[in-house]
Structure formats: C-alpha cells, structure tokens
Amino acid sequence: MNQTLPKPIADYVEANARLDVEGMLQPFAADAIVLDNGARHRGHAELRTLLEQAVVGAKAIFTPDTVRHENGRVVVEGPGHGDFRGSPIRFTYRFTLKNDVITSLEITA
C-alpha cells in the first residue's frame, strides 16, 4: 500500500490480522456506528457481538491495499479472506474519524 493508514485504522487492521476482538474494538468511540451487510451496529457491546460472530467466527481478515480521503472519510479498499462464502471478496471500508477514534464505519463488498 502506498499511503499510510491513520493510526486508529492501522490499529484496527493490525488487530484484525490477529483476530483480536479487544484490539479491534479499542480504536472505536464508545458510541460508534458500524453499517455492515445491511445491518446497523451501535456501541461497543453491539460491535463486540459483530466482531465475535462475523469476523472471528469466520476468520475474516481484511488486507487493505488502497487508501484515499473522500468527503471527510477515509476510504480503504482491499480483499477480505476467511471461512465465508465467496472468499476472498474485495471490500470497501469507509471510516469516519474524530479526535483519533473511529466514529463510524461502513463496509461494502
């Protein structure tokens, strides 16, 4: 990847590579919103459930290969692989950051 990820996003990606739920949660604001697969998840409790089931449960690891800034968000793209149908799939993650934390994330394939 030719651009450096902002620290909260880099921390999330590094924790995801280890399938570390606590590490993946840490860069998110307490009231962060994640939109994934048509569902809305808000706050650490809901995000923990999502991460445990959809990420760790499927051994889903996202490997970013591009990053850009678009409409106030950091857009990161790359393949995700794991124990899920269609793996690997190319994903787009749209992060909103505020005060060095992730306040929202929209994931699309």
Number of C-alpha atoms within 10 A of each C-alpha: 10 7 9 11 18 13 12 19 22 14 17 21 19 17 18 23 15 13 20 16 19 14 16 22 22 16 20 25 19 16 16 21 21 23 16 16 10 8 8 12 19 17 16 17 12 16 22 18 13 18 20 17 13 15 21 18 14 16 19 21 21 24 19 19 12 15 20 13 11 10 7 10 15 19 20 20 21 19 16 20 19 17 15 15 9 10 12 16 15 16 18 20 21 23 22 20 21 10 8 14 19 23 20 20 21 17 17 14 13
